[in-house]
Structures are given as C-alpha cells and as structure tokens.
C-alpha cells in the first residue's frame, strides 16, 4: 500500500510539473530529458515483455545487476520522489583505502576506491610478478570489494606503490626497471589486466613516487625514468583498451630538470595525458616542517611553503589538462615533518593531542582558507577540516576547475566520517537536483 501511494504521489508530481526530474542519464529511459511516469511505464513494458531494451535509449537496468526487474522500477520511483539521487557519471569522490586500516570507506559517499596497495617483485631488473601488500592480504581487499554490495556504482581500482613491505620481497629495480624494458612493461600490463578480470575491478592506479627520484629506498634512473614512465602507461593503455581506468597519484609539478641538468624527475604531464583517465594530484605535503601548507596560495601569515594549489593548477593547465583529468587531493592528517617523530597525526587522533599541553588545533588562516596547528605558540603543521574542504569545493569544483576530490586516506578519518562526508558534499552539491 505504501508503495502504491508513492507511485500515485509521483504521478501527481509529474502532472503538476513539480519536479524537472533527476539526472537524465540515469532513469531517463525514453531520453526525453526528465525522469517521470513514462520511464516507469517503459520499464514495466520491458519487464512484461511488451518492449525490448533496444526500444529505448536509456539503460533500463538502473542498479546494474544485469536483470531488469522490480528493483529497477523501485529505483525510478525513488528518483522521481527525490528519495534517491543518482551520482553523476563525471564527478569523482575517490577514497584511498590502505590494507592496514580497519576503517573502510563509507560506500554511500564515494564514487571510486583505490585499494592500497600492490607491490612489484623484480629480480636483477627483471619483472616477476606483483602481490598485495600485507603478505598478499586478500582479506582486506575482499572487504573493499564487498562495499559494492552496498553501492553497486562504486568503481574499484588497485593502487601500486613503489614501497616494499612483504616478507618475501626486497627492493631491486622496482618500477624503474619495469618501465625501462619493453618486455617488463608488457608483462606487467598483462598481469594487471588478468588481475582486473579475475576480481572484476575497474582499473589500475600508479603511485610511483617518483620517477627520477629515490624515495623509500626505491631504485631510480634519473636520466630515463620520466620518459620510461610514459612508455609504461602507453603500454598499459594498449593492453587495457578503453575498458579499464588508468590513474596515477600525481605530483604537484610537471616534469623538472635534474640538478645535474641531464634527465628529468616527476611525470611528463603532456606526454602521459593521452593514456590516463585522470590524475589524483597530491596537493598536500607542500613543504616540510615548519612551513608545510595545504592552502590555496603560499603568501600567508602562517606559512612560507614553496608551493601551493594555485601553482599546481597552473602547471597542469599549461600541460593541456582540463577539469576532466584533474582530481584534487585532500589530506586527512597533519604532517609536522618527514624527519621528526611523530611526523603525521591522523585526523581521527586529533582529540588525543588537543588534550595535551601546548597543542592548538583551532587556528585559521583567512587568506589560505586553511586551518593549522601550533605547538607552544609555534607553527606545527597545517591540515584540512570541514571548513577548508568546503572552501576548496567552492573554489575548484564549483567553478569547474577540477573533476572532484580524492583523499588519503579513509582510515584516517574520524568514526563519523566527518571529512569524507565534507568531500562528498563539496563534490556533489553543485549538481542540479543533487542533495
């Protein structure tokens, strides 16, 4: 009876033109620009066999479960009534989910999840295979996959790291060796494809930090890494076709000359552009202690960081990137230093430090639109909170400069998912009929 009343109410709403409909791409079966009673009738006719799916321009399988049934009919009614708003296809709210975190992303407030991480096995500069970190911890991976039971629209990617933690692995040539060899590149791309097919996931994310640099003990070739990385993503695209996503955790700058004047470091943004879907730009850790900052610009009273988001946007724009290939990074932590322990305080642990003598987390920089921490009155580090995430959403997403947000990482949020929820709202609120 309740469902019947809802249907009747939906018909009245449509007749009175009280709603213009939700996102036409989802639920607009007859492609007339609105989701209304005609779309309900279309799905009913398909279910009863009076029409075939080929008779309509829109997708009748609303929940993507490969069956057109009453569940799809219910979703269309919920769209009309405003109880369900489909996520637009082109916006991104992406969570990194490290294998070692107990708190998973919340399924209803993400579009994409990068499971972190897989590590490569290389011996004598020859690529062998890759495994999930945590000694091939498939348990954590399966928990992330299970989130699709709550939200079948989530896209899941496997994120690769240059680090080595597995007990049966060691640093050897790493990604530097893989990218340098045609045979290595092909085998790695084929292994990635096989993994995606086996687990029914949607793409690969590369978090090699960074070509041309040796971080965390990783091998590097300062002369050739940057150019070889382009060959690697080119091979991956050729192997994957257009059926799978390729993303990377990107640096805040375009490629830069090595101090020797020969070779490059970082990524050649223009060269890799044709082969990747978007870059998850790591717009955080913009400097070390005591001047780290996440602000829009560095000309602020709390910091003298050497870089900022505005200059990052300029570098990517100069390389030919538009909003469709740029996703802005949001940190769920404050970093004091790469050198001094503790180097990172997760947002979920702020309360432990707020009760400690000398810490003040309630500083705000109006010019940078960014909160920061002081310790005994001295700048300690900056971070993001709901207010700064909202501000970044208005400035960069609301004006169409970037495609969305990614954050590192879901497990560092508080138990109420305060920051993740703020990211979701900032990404989605500018869509018509999106709550």
JOSUL-V455504 format. One line per field, one symbol per residue. ss: DSSP state (2 for helix, 1 for strand, 0 for the rest). phi: phi as a letter, one per 40 degrees, with the letter a starting at -180 (. if undefined). A space follows every 10 residues. Layout:
ss = ???
phi = ???
//
This chain:
ss = 0222222222 2222200000 0000000000 0000002222 2222222200 0022200000 0000000002 2222222222 2000000000 0111111100 0000002220 0111111111 1110011111 1122220222 2222222220 0000111111 1000000000 0002222222 0222222222 2222222220 0011111000 0000000000 0000222222 2222222222 0000111111 0000011000 0001100022 2222200111 1000000000 0000000001 0010000022 2222222200 0022211111 1011100000 0001112222 2222000011 1111100001 1111100111 1110022222 2222222000 0001111102 2200000222 2222222200 00000
phi = .ccccccccc ccdcccfcbc gcddcbgccc fbgbbacccd cccdccccgc bbcccbcccc cccfbgbbac cccccccccc cgcabccdcc cbbbbcbccc ccccdcccbb bbbccbabbc bbbfgbcbab bccgffcccc ccccdccccc accccbbccc bccbbcccba cbcfcccccc bccccccccc cccccccccf bbibbbbcba dgbbbfgcca bccbdccccd cccccccccc gccbcbbacc ccbcdbccdc gbgbbgbcdc ccdcbbcabc cccafcaccb bcabccaccb ccabccaacc ccdccccccg cbccbbbccb cbabbcacbc cccbbcdcbd ccccccchcb cbcbbcccfa cabbbfgbdb ibabbdcccc cccccbcccg cbcibbbbbd ccccccfccc cccdcccccc ccgcc
//
